């Protein structure tokens, strides 16, 4: 029997606001992907290279939803 405190689904994503390193600058991979998504969404001018990891993750999710990816 599983301990009720253990998540049964290990693929559950943690909220970016709860990430320990969420305030760190976004990674180069995030920046590249975010820039590509901004271009695809016609929002090139909205790309901000100063976003944190958490902010970039949320922006990526929003753009993916907008683009229905």
C-alpha positions, 0 to 999 in steps of 0.5 A, a space after each residue: 500500500 502506498 503512503 498517502 503522502 507520496 504522490 502517485 503520479 511522479 509526472 505532476 508538475 510543480 507550480 513554477 512559483 514554487 520552484 526553488 530556482 524559479 527566480 534564477 534567469 531563464 535557461 538558454 533553452 527556455 530563451 530559445 523556445 520562448 523566442 520561437 513561440 513569440 515569433 510563431 504567435 506574432 509577438 516578437 516584440 514581447 520577447 523579454 530576455 530578462 525573465 526568470 525561469 518561472 516567468 519564462 515557464 509561465 509565458 511558454 505555457 501561455 503561448 503554447 495554449 494560444 498556439 494550441 500546441 
